[in-house]
Amino acid sequence: MPDNIALFATIVLLLPMFYLLLAAPAFLLVRLDIVPVTRLLRGMFDSYFVALSIAGSIGALAVLADGRPVLGLGIGLIAAFALLSRRWFLRQMDARIRDRDSGDATAVRRLRWLHWGGMLSNAVQVGAVLASIPQIAAVS
């Protein structure tokens, strides 16, 4: 029988990751010099980081309680990365938005690169979690 708690924790962890994976590319189709668009983009990343931190923390505690310390550490590291990344990422985004609002011609391009970086970071994490599912689902 596969480890149901570990699989459940992994699925819960993937939910916010898939949300960003599906929602973020839509912002490639709009201009980031439009204030409501950048507010929505910032809110989407903020929600993603918070949801991933919460899901990761709960998942890590669940698998630790189930006696899987290595998996708990891995999920906990993803949660910690999301928590630390949120602060840095939102500061960078706010700085680019302020630069844009003050008339910096390159700020929108730097904001777009930040958007791409956030999507790439998420894609790498999704790939790592998906690649680990066969080991997680292995019979205990």
Salt bridges, closest charged atoms under 4 A:
ASP3 OD2 - ARG68 NH1 2.57
ASP33 OD2 - ARG31 NH2 2.72
ASP46 OD1 - ARG86 NE 2.57
ASP94 OD1 - ARG42 NE 2.52
ASP99 OD2 - ARG96 NH2 3.44
ASP99 OD2 - ARG110 NH2 3.45
ASP101 OD1 - ARG100 NH2 2.79
ASP104 OD2 - ARG110 NH2 2.41
